[in-house]
Amino acid sequence: MIIHHHISHMDNQTSQMNYELYCEIQERGKYIKNEWNGDYFIRTYYYNNKIYELCDNMELGIVSEVVEYA
């Protein structure tokens, strides 16, 4: 199952909650790899027995989403 936690283009409360998840994974997760997918820079982490991708839209310079593989 794949869950998308969108950060940009969401209401403020959802965006803030998902951004906090992004920061928590970045700080506490085990880094696996990074790669480019078009304009997106994607970093993969292992955290709480799950795999997460942190996606940044580098063209716009914004944090985009957290993809959770559950």
Phi and psi in degrees as a GROMACS rama.xvg file:
@    title "Ramachandran Plot"
@    xaxis  label "Phi"
@    yaxis  label "Psi"
@TYPE xy
-114.29  129.516  ILE-2
-118.959  128.304  ILE-3
-101.494  120.324  HIS-4
-103.991  91.6945  HIS-5
-74.0317  141.093  HIS-6
-108.406  -52.5296  ILE-7
-78.9212  153.176  SER-8
64.6818  31.1877  HIS-9
-123.234  167.093  MET-10
-65.0577  159.123  ASP-11
-57.9294  -42.72  ASN-12
-65.5295  -46.4069  GLN-13
-65.1294  -43.5774  THR-14
-59.5038  -45.0188  SER-15
-64.9166  -43.7954  GLN-16
-62.6252  -43.8361  MET-17
-71.0457  -32.2472  ASN-18
-67.2045  -37.8338  TYR-19
-64.1271  -38.4648  GLU-20
-61.8309  -45.0222  LEU-21
-54.3634  -49.8409  TYR-22
-65.351  -40.4869  CYS-23
-62.5512  -44.5868  GLU-24
-64.6818  -43.2667  ILE-25
-61.8189  -38.9857  GLN-26
-81.7927  -37.6948  GLU-27
-109.734  -15.499  ARG-28
-78.0449  162.616  GLY-29
-92.063  116.397  LYS-30
-64.9103  135.028  TYR-31
-111.081  -55.2177  ILE-32
-164.93  173.425  LYS-33
-139.326  159.531  ASN-34
-161.08  162.104  GLU-35
-99.7978  140.901  TRP-36
-136.212  91.1401  ASN-37
64.8543  -124.023  GLY-38
-83.3301  -2.97568  ASP-39
-99.3747  132.561  TYR-40
-101.01  120.637  PHE-41
-117.828  124.273  ILE-42
-110.819  134.319  ARG-43
-107.424  134.327  THR-44
-132.939  155.604  TYR-45
-109.232  124.666  TYR-46
-152.739  132.178  TYR-47
50.9382  45.4133  ASN-48
62.8132  25.9957  ASN-49
-136.181  160.207  LYS-50
-101.435  134.214  ILE-51
-127.11  146.116  TYR-52
-115.866  127.989  GLU-53
-99.9904  118.207  LEU-54
-110.878  124.326  CYS-55
-117.264  129.101  ASP-56
-84.6168  103.295  ASN-57
-77.2116  -24.2721  MET-58
-65.8072  -42.8931  GLU-59
-90.8868  -14.9138  LEU-60
71.3848  37.4751  GLY-61
-129.172  154.046  ILE-62
-76.8963  128.79  VAL-63
-101.627  -57.0559  SER-64
-164.592  166.603  GLU-65
-115.025  126.272  VAL-66
-105.778  124.091  VAL-67
-108.769  127.713  GLU-68
-104.676  103.103  TYR-69
